Amino acid sequence: MAFVRVGKVADVPMGEIREMVAGGKAIAVANVGGTFHAIDNTCLHRGGPLGGGVLEGTVVTCPWHGWQFDVITGRNSVNPAAAVGYFAVEVQGDEVFVDVG
């Protein structure tokens, strides 16, 4: 496992999602009820930035064309066979780390 620091807990307020970089890779980090999740930042439809989308519960909506993905599994809400990558997350103190493999 290759956990990389992506930022501080305060960088992603509860109920929000942010674009971050881990090991040179763009990811989207979400704070769902104080638990952090990380998925690939690139929407499968047209490459929109998922970290710039709106998070409702565990579902992020891509700001470009409205595709939705669950931040816990990476699966598309309409077609679960379509999914973006999911990455393990660890919080150590006030810092967030993501395993980008």
C-alpha positions as a Python dict, from the first residue, in 0.01 Angstrom:
ca = {
    (1, 'M'): (0, 0, 0),
    (2, 'A'): (117, 348, -82),
    (3, 'F'): (-71, 596, 135),
    (4, 'V'): (-3, 956, 38),
    (5, 'R'): (-99, 1267, 232),
    (6, 'V'): (-361, 1467, 39),
    (7, 'G'): (-452, 1736, 289),
    (8, 'K'): (-608, 1816, 623),
    (9, 'V'): (-944, 1704, 759),
    (10, 'A'): (-1051, 2071, 759),
    (11, 'D'): (-990, 2091, 381),
    (12, 'V'): (-1306, 1883, 318),
    (13, 'P'): (-1596, 1997, 539),
    (14, 'M'): (-1860, 1742, 634),
    (15, 'G'): (-2105, 1682, 349),
    (16, 'E'): (-1870, 1813, 81),
    (17, 'I'): (-1633, 1679, -185),
    (18, 'R'): (-1307, 1831, -310),
    (19, 'E'): (-1058, 1775, -590),
    (20, 'M'): (-716, 1676, -457),
    (21, 'V'): (-395, 1526, -588),
    (22, 'A'): (-244, 1204, -454),
    (23, 'G'): (81, 1081, -601),
    (24, 'G'): (25, 1293, -914),
    (25, 'K'): (-325, 1151, -966),
    (26, 'A'): (-641, 1365, -951),
    (27, 'I'): (-887, 1223, -700),
    (28, 'A'): (-1210, 1337, -538),
    (29, 'V'): (-1219, 1321, -158),
    (30, 'A'): (-1559, 1326, 14),
    (31, 'N'): (-1649, 1372, 380),
    (32, 'V'): (-1965, 1174, 453),
    (33, 'G'): (-2068, 1222, 815),
    (34, 'G'): (-1705, 1254, 925),
    (35, 'T'): (-1589, 948, 729),
    (36, 'F'): (-1363, 1015, 433),
    (37, 'H'): (-1389, 841, 95),
    (38, 'A'): (-1184, 884, -222),
    (39, 'I'): (-1272, 808, -584),
    (40, 'D'): (-1118, 883, -920),
    (41, 'N'): (-1186, 1248, -1003),
    (42, 'T'): (-1268, 1180, -1369),
    (43, 'C'): (-1631, 1111, -1467),
    (44, 'L'): (-1674, 819, -1707),
    (45, 'H'): (-1911, 1013, -1934),
    (46, 'R'): (-1700, 1302, -2061),
    (47, 'G'): (-1419, 1338, -1809),
    (48, 'G'): (-1586, 1594, -1583),
    (49, 'P'): (-1428, 1670, -1244),
    (50, 'L'): (-1624, 1473, -982),
    (51, 'G'): (-1450, 1665, -703),
    (52, 'G'): (-1620, 1978, -833),
    (53, 'G'): (-1964, 1819, -814),
    (54, 'V'): (-2237, 1827, -554),
    (55, 'L'): (-2240, 1563, -280),
    (56, 'E'): (-2578, 1450, -147),
    (57, 'G'): (-2546, 1175, 111),
    (58, 'T'): (-2302, 931, -50),
    (59, 'V'): (-2375, 1031, -410),
    (60, 'V'): (-2176, 1288, -607),
    (61, 'T'): (-2325, 1445, -920),
    (62, 'C'): (-2079, 1539, -1195),
    (63, 'P'): (-2098, 1914, -1262),
    (64, 'W'): (-2073, 1871, -1640),
    (65, 'H'): (-2357, 1636, -1735),
    (66, 'G'): (-2516, 1508, -1415),
    (67, 'W'): (-2380, 1153, -1401),
    (68, 'Q'): (-2390, 1025, -1043),
    (69, 'F'): (-2152, 801, -852),
    (70, 'D'): (-2154, 658, -501),
    (71, 'V'): (-1839, 777, -322),
    (72, 'I'): (-1827, 462, -108),
    (73, 'T'): (-1819, 215, -398),
    (74, 'G'): (-1740, 429, -703),
    (75, 'R'): (-2042, 279, -882),
    (76, 'N'): (-2266, 474, -1114),
    (77, 'S'): (-2613, 526, -967),
    (78, 'V'): (-2798, 421, -1285),
    (79, 'N'): (-2565, 148, -1409),
    (80, 'P'): (-2370, -15, -1121),
    (81, 'A'): (-2155, -203, -1375),
    (82, 'A'): (-1997, 134, -1462),
    (83, 'A'): (-1768, 257, -1188),
    (84, 'V'): (-1481, 493, -1122),
    (85, 'G'): (-1186, 382, -914),
    (86, 'Y'): (-1213, 381, -535),
    (87, 'F'): (-916, 435, -304),
    (88, 'A'): (-867, 343, 61),
    (89, 'V'): (-848, 641, 298),
    (90, 'E'): (-687, 681, 640),
    (91, 'V'): (-716, 975, 875),
    (92, 'Q'): (-419, 1025, 1106),
    (93, 'G'): (-473, 1308, 1349),
    (94, 'D'): (-587, 1602, 1138),
    (95, 'E'): (-440, 1472, 810),
    (96, 'V'): (-600, 1266, 532),
    (97, 'F'): (-405, 997, 347),
    (98, 'V'): (-516, 807, 34),
    (99, 'D'): (-377, 479, -99),
    (100, 'V'): (-318, 534, -469),
    (101, 'G'): (-149, 197, -505),
}
